[in-house]
Each structure stands twice: as structure tokens, then as C-alpha cells.
Amino acid sequence: MRKSILLIMTLSLLAFSPSYASFNWDLYDFGNNPFDHNNNWSPVDYPYGIGELPSPGYLGEGGEEFDLEGFHFAIQGNTAHIALVNSFGYTAHSTGWNQNYNLGDIFFGFDGGNTQYAIDVSEGRLVEVGTYVGIPDKDGTYFDYTDIRNEVGAWEIGRVANDFGQVQNSLQYWGQEPNPMQGNGDTYVWEFAFDTSQLSGFNGASTVSFHNTLECGNDLINESYSMVPEPGTMLLIGLGLLGLGVARKKIL
């Protein structure tokens, strides 16, 4: 097994200050806590096992210093809202490997597929995916572990089939990371919002599936959601249908 990775955050996109109160979202209210059931959990059979949460790495060496913390999705009218939570921002540096490792792009698809579209996280753009690439052959990654490399799958957009342009996006530093491995850590929340009407396959789909991993292959998020609008949107649809019914009665 390769030596453990000591990761320290090297890129701050803004001058953030820690906040340990309830989280305040910018684009959509997913509740007070950005973490979800994926926090501190890796759904991959890494060499040291999932007992080192998330694998690989020990306390103070990789692990919690470079992982994914949660994922959220909601539909509001024709707008899709996505939130990705991680513990390093966009780039982290390994002093052990003398390498930088980046956050991967967010891939998604409908009714079983998960790589039809993607959000380029670094540029905040929505694209249709022509091709994608997996984790690279780079010191400190899991490229040499073929089973892990295949399981973590798409890391970065390759060829873009169609560029839908910029999406709404926001990056916040939260600071709080209550976990069994260390105390308060470095938690970042990425938010994205985009118009769904431009995506073929969105209307009529029953589920949407998301995929995200890291350049080193250290963690993985695969999430599927039912394509059901939020209650407020359903209420508006119901009122609209009721209005059509009343209008029809008046016409008759």
C-alpha cells in the first residue's frame, strides 16, 4: 500500500471565515445541515477497508482531509438545484506525493444513466458529455488499482458534445465538520442551479442519477433521486389543473 497522503488545502477561492452556526444556503434551502448520509463514508472496497473513514488514509493523513461530505438535489419549477459538499474546496496538495488533486466534475443522467450531462465544477458550466476520463495515472491516485479505478468511474469531462453555458453557482466555506476522526474541519459547499427545459430526457424521466469522485479516487458519490417537484410546485400544478377544470365547466 502506498504511503498515506497528507493533504492540506492550498486553494481558497475567496477569503472565508469559519462559521459554526446553522448553514445559510445561497440558491436553495436544503435545511440547516449540508452533510448527509454519505458524510465520512466511502462506498468502495479500498485496500485498508472502509473502517478508515473515508478510505484510504489514517487520521491526520489523507482521509478526512480530502473527501466528499454530502450531496443534495431538488427541483423547483423548471430549475434543478444541486449542492455538493466536500472538505477541501477545489484543490488540495499532498506533501507526501508533492501533487495537487482536484475535485471532479458532477455527472448525471436519467433513468439509470449517470454520464449524459455534467457540470464543469471549475467553470460552472452545464454540458452534454461526449466523452469522459477516469482518475489519471498520477502519483498518489488509485489508478494502479484496476478494480477501484473502474468502480469510481468518470472523474473529468473529456469531449463536450454540447455546451449549454454558465449556470448559477455559489461556493461557501462552512468550516464545521463534526466527525469521529477529527474535530472541526474545513467544509465547503458548492451550489449549482440550472434550467432543465434545455435537457433532452429530463421531461418524462422518473429518476435522475448523479456521480462525483476525486482526482485521486479517494471517495465517491453515486446518488439517485425521484423526479418529483417540491411540494410547492406540485401545489401550483394542482391549482392550475383545477383552474382548467373550472374553465372547462364554464365553457360547457
N, C-alpha and C positions, 0 to 999 in steps of 0.2 A: 504494500500500500504506500502510495506517495506520502511524503511528509505533510503534516497538517498545514493548512493555509491560514496565515494571519492576515486578516483583511481589515483595512482601515478606510474610511470614507475619504475620498480625495476630491470629489467634485461637489460643490454646493452651487446650485443654480441661482439661488437667492440668498440673502443674508437672513437666515431664520433664527428665531429664538425659541427655546423649548416651551411647551405648554402642556400641562398635565391635567387640564380640565376636560370636560366633555368636548368631543371634536365638533367643529363647525364646518360643514361642507360648503363648497362654493357653488356647485352646479345642481346638486340633487341631495335631498336629505335621506341618507340611508340609516339614520339613527345615531346614537351617541358614540358608538364604538366601531371604529373601522375594521377591527380584527374579526375574523370569522372562524369556522371550524378548521380551516387549513392552517391557522397560525401554529407555528412550531411543529409542523407535521410534513413529512416528505413521503409521497406515495410511490416511492421507488425503492427497490431492494439494493441499497448501496452496500459496499463491502463490509462496513462496520455495523450494518443493520440500522434500523430506524430508531433503535434505542438512543443513539446520539442525535438529538432532535434539533434542527434537521440534519440528516447525514449529508455529506461527510463532515468531519471536523469534531474537535473537542471544545470544551468550554474555554473561551479565550482564543481559540484557533479556528477560524472559519465559523462553521455552524451558524449561530445566531447573528454573527456579524455580516452575513451575506445570504439572506434568504427571502422568501416570499411569505407575507403575513396574512393576506386575505384577498378576496375578490367579490365584487358586488355588481349586480345588473338590475335595471328596471326600465320599463317602457312608459313614457308619458306622452300620450297623443302619438305623433309621428316621430318623436325623439327618443333615441336609445341612450341610456346613461350607463357608463361603466366606471368602476373605481378599482384600481389595483393598488395594493398596499405592500410595501417592502421595507427593508431595513438598511438601505444604503443609498437611496436616490437613484441615479442613473449609472454611475461608475464607481467601482471600488478597486483598491490597489492591494495586491498581495506582496508583502515584503519578503515572504519566503520564496515565492516564484519570480518576484520582480516583474509582475504582469498586472495589467489592468483588465478587469472583467466587467462587462456591461449587462444591463437589463435587456431582456429580449423583447421583441415586438409582440403585440397582442393579436393572436389569430382567432378567427371564429367562422362558423358556418352553420347551416340549418339542417335539422332532421338527420343527425348522425355525422355530418361532416364538420370539420373544425379548422380548415385551412383555406376556405374560399375567399375570405376577406381578411384584412388585417389593419390594425392601427400602428403606424410607424411611431413608436413612443418618442424617439428623439426629435422628430419633426412635427408631431401632432397632425399627421395626415392619414386619411382613410383611403385605402387602396383595394383593388381586386388583385388577388395574388396569382401571378403567373407561375412562379416557382418560389421555393423557399430553401433555406440552407439549415443544416443542423449545427450542433455545437462544433467549434473548429478544432483542428489538430494543433493544439497550443498547450504549452506547459501549464500544468495545474488544472486542466479540464479533464472530463471523463471520456474523451474521445477514444482512448485505447480500450475502454470497456465497452465492447460492441453492444452487449445487451442493454446497458444503461443508455448508451448513445441512441439506440433505436427507440427506447422507451420514452426518453424526454423529447424526441422528435424535433419539430420545427423550432428554430431559435430566432432566425432573422429572415426578413423578406429578401427574396432573390430578385427575380424579374417581376416588374409590375405590369399587370395586364391592363389595368385602368386606374387612373388617379382621380379620385373624387374631390381632392383638395383638402384644405385645412378644416379641422374640427375644433369645436370649443374644447379647451383643455385648461387644467389647473394643476399645479403641484404645490403641496403644502408639507411643511415639516411639523410633525406632531410631537415627537420626542419620546412618548410613552411606549414602553414595551414590557408589560408585565408577563414574565415567563419564568419557568423554573430554572433556566440556565444562567440568567444574569438579571440584574436589576433594570432600571430604566435605560432603554437603549435608544437607537436612532431609527425612528419610524417615519416614512414618507408616504403620502397619499397622493396618487395620481388620479385625476378625474377627466373623463372624456365624454362629450355629448355630440351626437350627430343625427342627421335626418335619415330616417330609414327608407323613405319613399324612393330613393335612388338605387336601392339594392334589389336586384332580382332574387327571388327566393324568399324574401322577407315576408311578404303578404301570403298568407296561407300556410306558413310553416307552423309546426306545433312546438318545436323546441329549437333553441339556439345553444351551441356549444362553444366554449372558449378554451384557449390553450395559451400558456405562457411558461417559459423557462428562462434560465440564466445562461450566459455565455459559457460558464464552467460546467453547466449541467447539475448544479448543486441542489436545485429544488425544482418543483414542478406544480403547476396548477392546471387541472382539467376540470371544468365546471359546465354543467348543462342546466338550462333554465326553461321552464314552460313559457311559451309566448303568450302570456296573459297580461293585458294592460293593467296599470294600477287601478284601484277601486274608483278613484275619481273619474278616470277616463271611461270606465265601464258605466258609471252613472250617467255621464254625458251621452254615451251611446244609447243607453236605455231611454233617456228623456227624448233623444232625437227620434227614436223609433216610436215612442208614444205620441210625439207630435205628428209624425207621419200618419199614424193610425187615426188621430182626431181629424186631420185634414182630409183623409180618405172618407171618413164618415160624413163630413160636411159636403164633400163633392157628391157623394151618393144621395 
